[in-house]
Amino acid sequence: MTVALVGAGPGDPDLLTVKAARLLAEADVVVHDALVGAGVLALIPESAERIDVGKRPGRATPQEMISALLVELGRQGKRVVRLKGGDPFVFGRGGEEAIALLDAGIEVEIVPGITSSIAAPAAAGVPVTHRGVSAAFTVVTGHRRPGEPDVDWQALAKVGGTIVILMGVSHRAAIADELIAGGLGSDTPVMAVRQATTDDEVIVRCRLGELGTTAVESPATIVVGAVAAFDLTSAPAPASLVAH
C-alpha cells in the first residue's frame, strides 16, 4: 500500500517532473487541490477517478477529512496520487497527510514539485537572489489559522534579502504596514503574480506603500525587495542593481 504525494508545480504542465507525469499516467485515483493547473489536470487519464478536495471561498474541505480519505484509498490497494499545487511540503500540508498515512501503516512516496515561491517570480523575470542585490530569500505565509501566532513582520523586515509571501493577498495592506514599521522603505519594489506560468498569468508591480491599494487577485505570489524591480523576461536589469 503506497500513496504518492506529488507536487504539481506552479501550473504549466511542462514544468511537471518526469516522475510526477508518470505517476499521474498510472494512477487509479487522483486526489487534487484547487491550485493544480488545468493543463496538469488534463494529463489525468480518463480511466482514473478524480476527487477534488480543493479549498475555495465558501467551500473548504477539512484537512482531517482529506487525510482520512487518503488512508481509506490507500487501504484499498489503489494507485493513489495526492496531487498538490507547487511542492507538497511548502505550505501544502503534505507533512500532515504523510504523518496520517504513516500512522495508518501506509507507505508514502514523496515527489517534489517546483514551488510557486520560486517559479512565480522566475516566470515574471524576477530572480529571488541576485549577486550584489539579494543574498537570501525568505518564504512566508500571509495566512494563519485562528489561534496561531502571526508572523513577526517587523522582525522579518530587518532580516534583509527578498521576502516571498504566499497566501497573503487578503492581508497585504496590514503586511505592508508592518514591514514599513519594521524598517523597509515605502518605496521598496513589490511584484505580485497570479496564475504564474499559465496563459492566464497576471503580473502587478508597485511600491510597498501602495500594496494595500493596488489591485491584486488571489491566489498570487507577492515578492518584496529590490529584486522585484527586475523584469528579465523583456528588459535589462536596472543599472543601479547590476553588480560589477
C-alpha positions, 0 to 999 in steps of 0.5 A: 500500500503506497500513496504518492504525494506529488507536487504539481508545480506552479501550473504549466504542465511542462514544468511537471517532473518526469516522475510526477507525469508518470505517476499521474499516467498510472494512477487509479485515483487522483486526489487534487487541490484547487491550485493544480493547473488545468493543463496538469489536470488534463494529463489525468487519464480518463480511466482514473477517478478524480476527487477534488478536495480543493479549498475555495471561498465558501467551500473548504474541505477539512484537512482531517477529512482529506487525510482520512480519505487518503488512508481509506484509498490507500487501504484499498490497494489503489494507485493513489496520487495526492496531487498538490499545487507547487511542492507538497511540503511548502505550505501544502500540508503534505507533512500532515497527510504523510504523518496520517498515512504513516500512522495508518501503516501506509507507505508514502512516496514523496515527489517534489514539485517546483514551488510557486515561491520560486517559479512565480517570480522566475516566470515574471523575470524576477530572480529571488537572489541576485549577486550584489542585490539579494543574498537570501530569500525568505518564504512566508505565509500571509495566512494563519489559522485562528489561534496561531501566532502571526508572523513577526513582520517587523522582525522579518523586515530587518532580516534583509534579502527578498521576502516571498509571501504566499497566501497573503493577498487578503492581508497585504495592506496590514503586511505592508504596514508592518514591514514599513514599521519594521524598517523597509522603505515605502518605496521598496519594489513589490511584484505580485503574480497570479496564475504564474506560468499559465496563459492566464498569468497576471503580473502587478508591480508597485511600491510597498506603500501602495500594496494595500491599494493596488489591485491584486487577485488571489491566489498570487505570489507577492515578492518584496525587495529590490529584486522585484524591480527586475523584469528579465523576461523583456528588459535589462536589469536596472543599472543601479542593481547590476553588480560589477 
